[in-house]
Amino acid sequence: MALTRLKLNQFTVFDDAEFEFCSGINVFIGKNSTGKSHALKVMYALLRGLKQSSEEQASESRRDKLIAERLTRIFLPDELDRLIRRPSLEPERGAELLLTGDNGSDAAVILKDGITTMGPTTFQPPTPLYIPSRDVLAISEGFIRLYEKREISFDETYVDLCRALEDVPLRQPPEILGQIESVLGGKVEQKQGGRFYIKMGGEEFEAHLVGEGLRKIAIVVRLIANGVLTKGSVLFWDEPEAGLNPQMIAEVSGFIRGLAAWGVQIFIATHDYLLSNRLSLAAGSGVAPQVPTRFFSLHRAAANDPIEVEEGSTLEELQNNPIVRAHAEYYAYQRKLFAQGNGAGT
């Protein structure tokens, strides 16, 4: 089941925000602290809690507790009510979260007084995966044991991903794996002891010796190879561009579209000009594979104002695009310096 809508009321930076998603690629852009990662994380937390509840055939009270635990472990607030935007102004209301699937079912959650409550629902959560902005492949060795025994400042998306990476590879992985491996230039293997290795060009390298950008691609390779990332999955990817050179970003935008065409619903938070514009250009030109794509600009009208959400099928449809604005300001600055230099030399 794909996600079609998210509504956030009085949650973190959002007063009253609504997102209408497509079944393919959903791209979030915006300045820092405008809630891009929060939007991805709240969906992931709800799906994780609902998925675990479904697997346990849990009671409603147990389900509500699981959702509260996921929100706490993923956002890491001092207390759960810290996720409510303005609890002092409307203490009786709390925060309201609504996630809708493409079968029309809703998962409606109220966060108040340190607990979450959800009424009866027919919402069937898809399998969610979250790739955080910081690399996981090189730290996965021993990370789960450390997380379970010690208080460390990593949210649960990191340990969830480490657990997903440790699944045993499939005997017959899907064909799309070859496309992603060609971008990586190799294969991924985990050896006894938990350390990951990347085989490239006939040589084998410890993950620690490979660039961070390639390690992030290797994560996707591993998740497909072991069958965790598959058709019908929902992938949340925070800053895919981190650690990648511009040429590799072009390759990554291609396989992101390939994953969506394969049947993975994708949510991306990005600051990158090339990645966002390549996805927008492909969506606007109708090149194969044709993949539904949606862009969301998160912005404030003024400092300390609540976040507003603008949507479009391409970047050109958005009035608020801080990525393009920053590039335009750079070129204007470049022309100014060039003009000053020419003037000084005459």
N, C-alpha and C positions, 0 to 999 in steps of 0.2 A: 504493500500500500504506500502510495506517495503522499507527501504532506502538501496541502493546498493553502493553508492559512495559519497565521500566528497573530494573536492579539495579546498585547501586553498593557496592563493598566496599573499604574503606580508601582512599576517594577524597575529597580535600579535607576537608570537615567531616563526611563520612559514614563511619561504621564499617561498618554493614551495613544498607542501606536498599533497599526495593523499592516500586515504584510500578506500579499496574495502571491503564492508561489507557482512556478511551472514545474512540470515533471522532470525537466532536464537539469540545466545549470542555473543556479541562483547566486548572483554576485553582489556582495555588500561592499560599498565604498564609503569613505567618510574620513574626517580628521580623527586624530587620536581622541579617545574618551567620548566617542559618539555612540558607543554601544554595539559595534559590529560583532565583537567576540561574545558579548553578553547575549545577543540574539541567537548565535550559534549554540552557545553553551546551555541556554535555558531549554532549547529544543532537545538537545542531547540528553540533558538531565531528565526531562520528562519521559523521553523514550526509554532510557535506561531503567528508570523506576518502573514504568509500565511493563517493560519486557521481563524484568525479574519477577514482578508480581504475577504475570501470566505464566511464567515457567513454574513458579511455586504454587499456582492456583490459590493465591493468597486471598484472605478476606479483605474487605474494604478498608478496615482499620490498618491492617498490615500493609496494604498497598499505599495508603497515605503516608505511613511511616517510611516506606522505601523511597517515595518521591522526596520527602523532606531530607532524608539522608543523602540522596543524590545531589540535591541542590546545595546542601551544606558542604559536601566533599568536593564538589566541582567549582563552586564560587569561593569557598573558604572564608566566609564572613565570621566575625567574632560570635555572632548569634544570628539565627535565621531571619529575624525581623529586620536585620540590617539590609536585607534585599528589598525591603519596602521603601519606595522613593520618599514619601513624606508622611511617616506614621503619626507625627504629632498633629497634622492638620486634619486627618480623617482616620482616627484610631479605630473606629468601628468598622471600617471598610477593608483595610489591608490591601494586598496586591492580588490582582486577578490575571490568570494565565489561561489562554485558550489555544489549543492546537487542534486543527481539523485535518482529517484524511480525505482521500479522493473518493471514498465511499459515502461521504457525508457525515460520518460519525465525528463527535467532538470529545476531547479530553479537556475538561474545564477544572482548573485548580484555583482554590483560594488560599492565599498565604497570609496567616494572621495569628498573633499570639504565640509565635514559635512553632506552629504546626501547619500542615497542609491538609486540605480536605477536598475530596472529589466525589461527586455523586456517581450513581450507576452509569456505566458507559459501555458501548459496544466497540469502542476504539481498539483496533488490533495493531499494535505498534510494529513497524518494520524494524529490521536489525540496524542499529546505528553504529557508526564508527567515527571517531574524532581524532584528527591528526593536529596536534598543537603546533604553534609556531616554532618552538624549540625542538631540536633533534632528540629522538628517543632511541634510535638503533644503537648508538654507541654507549648509552647508559643502561641499556636493558639488562645487561649481565648483573645479576644479583639485586636489581632494583626492586623487584616485587618483595623479596625477603626483607629488604631495608624498609620499604614502605609499611609493611605489616607490623614491624617491630618498633619503629622509631617515628617520632613526630618530625616530619620534614616538610619543607615549604613547596611541595609539588601537589597540584590538584589531581583529582582522580582520573582525569583524562589521560594522564601519563601512565598510570599503572594499568588502566583498562587497555591501552594500546600495547603495552609490554606483554600483557596476557594474550592478546590477540595475535601478536607476532610469534608466540611460542607454539601455536597450534602446528601439528604435523602436516607437511605438504601433501597435497592430493596426488594420487597415482596418475590421474589424467586431468591436468589443469586445463582451464578454458583457453581457446585460441587467442583471446585478447592478451594473454600473458606475454606472448611473443612480441607484441607491439610495444609494451611497456619495457620489456627487457632490452629491446633494440635502442630505446632512448637511454636506458642506464648503461648499455654497452656490456652487460654481463648478467650473472645470476646471483642469487642470494642463498646462503646456506648457514644454518645454525649448528654448531658442533657441541660435543659434550662439554658441559660446564656453562652453557648458555651464551657463549660469545658468537656474534654474527660475523660472517666473512662475505666478501663480494668478489666473485670471480670475473675478471675482465682481461681481455687480451691474452688468454692463456696463463695468467697469473692469478694468485689468490691473495687478497688483501684483508687484513683486519678492518672491520668497519671504522675503527678509530683512525685509520690511516687514509681514509677516503674523505673527500670534501663533504661538508655538511649538506650542500645542495644535492649531491648524488645520493647521500644517505636517505634523504627524504623521498627521492624517487624509489630507492631500494625498499623503503617501507611499503609503498604501494605494490611493488613486485611481490614482496613476501605475503601480503594480505590476500592477493589474488591467488598466489601459488598454493596457499594453505586453505583456500575456500572460505575465508572469513568475509572478504569483500566479494560479493557476487551480485547477480541480477536481483533487483528488489531491495538491495541495501540502500541506506541513506548515509552518505559520506559528508562529514563536516570537516573542512580543511582551512585552518587558520594560517594565512600568509604562505601560500605555496611557493611564492617567489623568494622566500628568505634563503640566502646563501647561493642563489642561482645566478649564473651570468646571463646576459641578454639572449644569447643564442640558445641556451638551454631552456629559457622561458618559452621560446617559440615552440620547442619540442613538447614541453609540458602542457601548453595550451591545447596542442593537438591531441595528446592522449587523454586529457580531461574530457574533451568532446567525444573521444572514442568510448570512454567509460559511460558517459551519459547515453550515447547511442546504444550501448550494450544493455542498459536498463538500470543504471545506478543513478539515483537522484543526488545531486551534488549541491552543497552550500559552501561558498568561498567568501572569506573576508580578505581583502587585498588593498594594498597601497600602491600597487605597481602599474605603471602606465602601459607597458608592453602587454602584460597578461590581460588586463581589463580590455584594452583596445583590440587585441587579437580576437578575444571572445566576442566582442561587440561586432567587429567587422565580419566575422564568420556568420554571426546571427543575422546581420543585415543583408549580406550578399547571397544567402541561401546556398552556400557551397556544401558539398557532401562531406560528412553525413549531416543531414539536417536535424538539428537538435534544438528543442525548445530552450530559450535562454531568457532570463529576467534579471534586470539590474535594479539595485536599491541604493539610493543615496541617503545617508543619515547625516543630518545637519541641524544646527541651531540657528534661529533667526538672530539671536543676540546672546551674549555671555550669560550663563546660568539659566537660560530658557530651556524648556524640555526639548527633547529630540523630536524632530519632524522627519517623516519618511516620504521620499519621492520615488516613484517606480517608473520603469520604462523597459521596452523590449530591446533597446540599444542605448548606448551612452549618449547618443545625440539627442535622445528624448528627454534627458535630464537637464534641468536648469542649474542644479548645484552639483558640480563635479570638481572637488578640490585637487584631484590629480591633474586634470587638464589645466586648471587655473594656475597651479604651481609651475607647470611647464611653460605656459604663456608668459608668466611673470619672469621666468628665467630668460626666455628669448628676448623679452623687452629689455631686461637688464643687460643682456649680451649686446644688443644693438646700441644701447646707450653708451656702453664702454667703448664699442667700436667707433661710434661717432665722436666721442671725446678724444680717442687716440688719433683719429684722422685730423681732428681740429688742431691738436697739439703739434702735429707734424707739418702743418702748412705755414 
